Amino acid sequence: MPGPIKLFVRVVDRINRAVGRVAMLLLFAMAGVQLASTFSRLFFGVPINWALEMTQFMLATYFLLGAAYSLQENAHVRMDLLYSRLDPKRRAVTDAITIGFVIFYLVVLLRGGWSSTEYAVVYGQKNYSAWGPLMWPVKSLMTLGIFLMLLQAISNLFKDIATAMGRPMA
């Protein structure tokens, strides 16, 4: 593979590994918010209105920022009935074909995410709830997660092509 492609793969993999590991920490933040909500309700009789919504926003962010890392680590769900019996070159060819569909899907998602985020910023969109938080922060993070997953899918495509050609990238 040419040098710029190898550089692209290294940079994207490094970024997504770092972002994925930071996203893992959101589980602790979600647990903290839910724990604070529980204590507030049990001991003080005062529910925290924003806790459930904040946890939902953090879960969406966790899911989408961690998706690229999951793709990078091959930790996603796969039907292995035939795939596991293939040799590495044939697996790479199969992955290169199927990742094309994933890339198409992610481009469509990214376009929708960008449009939705732009709307939220321009119109100051708020969620329809008692708390009424602005939507642009969570939509921005979700769109970033989709973008990072798209970059990781392209990185994986390059790695699959290299493996299919008999020159795997380490």
C-alpha angles and dihedrals in degrees: 000000000000119000097251091054091049089049091049091051093048094048095045092046092049094048094047092047090053095044091046093052092049090048088056088065090063087077089068092047091051091049090049093052092048092046091051089049092051094048092047092052097042102041103028102025090231118122117213104233096200099048100087093043093047090050090051091051091048091048092053090048092047092049097048099038090047095046095081091051090049090051091048092052094044088239095137126106116276135174103238101182094112103003095071090057094056123098117245095263093052090046089053091051091048091048092047091054096046095043087061089066090047091051091051090050092048092050089054091047092048092051091051092044092050092049092048092047092048090052091049092051097044096046099032090238115204130192116255099244140100090269095045100196122188111261101210097083095056093038090051092052092046091051090048089052091052090048092050090049090051090052090048091050089053090047090051090049090056091048091049092050090050091049092047089053090052096251106099118194112234 
